[in-house]
Amino acid sequence: MNATTNADSDILDRLSATLAARRGGDPETSYTAKLFAGGPDAILKKIGEETAELIMASKDGGQAGIVYEAADVLFHTLALLAFHGLSIDDVRRELARREGVSGIEEKKTRRAK
């Protein structure tokens, strides 16, 4: 694995901000604005498609394909967050909340809610 540069580590923040800025964009000139114009169903459909492609890439075992498809899944997930007025920071906070908590225990607390 290559060492991640500071610029690389900020890509999720920059992408999240760019997606949020495209919420009111022109669907004729922006793929993201077109995706948003389709509403949550359009975004969810893309997440489903990209997730299926990630699964197939994983089954094929090629690292480049897995990374490519994982990037597509992340992009469309970030688009869904932006559609709902959320960002990667909201996900970071949730992951931080879960850090150090057993996955088994965390799932038990979900059922209790």
N, C-alpha and C positions, 0 to 999 in steps of 0.2 A: 504494500500500500504506500502511496505517496503521502508525504506530509501535507496537511491542509494549510494553505496560506490564509492570512487574515482576510483577504479579499474573497476567497472561497467560502469562508465561514460566514460571511455576511450575505451571501447570495440569497438565502431564504428570507432574510429581512428585506433586501432590495426587491425581490420578486413579490413578496407579500404587499409591499407598498405600491409597486407597479400595478398589480392586480386590483387593489383597492381604487387606484386612480382611474382605472378603466371602467369602473361601474357605470358611469354615465357616458361612455364613449360611443363613437359611431360604429355600428355593426358592419358598415360597408368597408371600413378601413382597419378594423381591429378584430382579430380572432376572438380575443377575450371578451370584447364588447358584444360580439355576436353570440358567444356562449352565454353571457349574462342575459341577453335579450330573450334567449330560449327558456329562461327561468331555471329553477332548481332541477326540473326533470331532465333538461338537456345536459346539465352539468353531471347529474347522477348517472345518466346513460354513458357519458364519456368516462366517468370513474369506473363503471362496470366494464366497459370495453378495455380500458387500459389495465385494469386489474387482471382480466382474463389473459391479456397479452403478457403481463408479467408472470403469471402462472405458467404459461407455455414457454416463455423464455427460461424460466427456472428449470422446467422439465428438460429443456434442450441442454442446459448446463453451461451455455456460453456466458462468460462473465460480462462481456460487452453488451450483449442483449439484455441481460438482467438489469444492468445499470441504466441502459437506455429506457427500458420500460418502467423501471422504478422512478426515474425522473419524470416520466409522463404521469404516473400515478400521483406523485407529489405535486406536480404543477396543477393538475385538475382538483386535487384535494385543497390546495391553497386557493384555487378559484372558488370552490364551494364555500370556504371560510369567508372569503372577501364578499361573496354574494350575500352572506348572512351578517356582514358587518364585523366579522371576526378576523384575527390574524394569526400568524405563526406564534406570536407572543402568548396568545390564549392557550395554544397547545403546549408551549413550553411550561407555562404555569401548571397545567394539569399534569404534565410529566414530572415536574418538580414535586408536586403534591404526592405523586405515587412513588417517588424515588425511595428506596429502602424499605418499601412495603412489599411483602410477599404477594405475588400475583394471586395466589389462592385466597389470601385474606382480603385483598382488594376486591375480588369478585364477590366475596361474601357480603361486603358492605354495600355493593350495588343492589343485591337482592333485598337487603333490609330497607332500602329507601322506598 
